[in-house]
Amino acid sequence: MPIISENINDVSIILADIKRATVINAEDFKNIVQFELNDGNTKFIFDLKTCEFIDSTFLAAIVTSYKRIVENKGQLKIVGFKPAVRSMFELTSLSKIFDIYDNEQKALMSFK
């Protein structure tokens, strides 16, 4: 499965283990985040380290998931940007909204 979920302590890490994050994977991504929320998880890391490209539908899935997390009084950190993905977040100004970290360890340490 290209979208993988694992838990470290009380943090749900959602890995998009795909080179091209597109409409094909967007619904699975949202469903996994919703499953984790339904399970009571409120701390999330989205790991995009293998993504070389993100289309607008997958980007919308990230934003929708973020809204759901916030509605549940949760927190989200994003890690693992490759240059093209970072550019997409900067062009859309989403880099100003999300907490972005260089790696998973730094993101894990940032949770309160």
SULZI-V947655 format. One line per field, one symbol per residue. burial: 1 if it has 9 or more other C-alpha atoms within 8 Angstrom, else 0. A space follows every 10 residues. Layout:
burial: ???
//
This chain:
burial: 0011100000 1111111101 1110111011 0111011000 1111111111 1111101110 1101110111 0001111111 1101110111 0001100111 1101011100 00
//
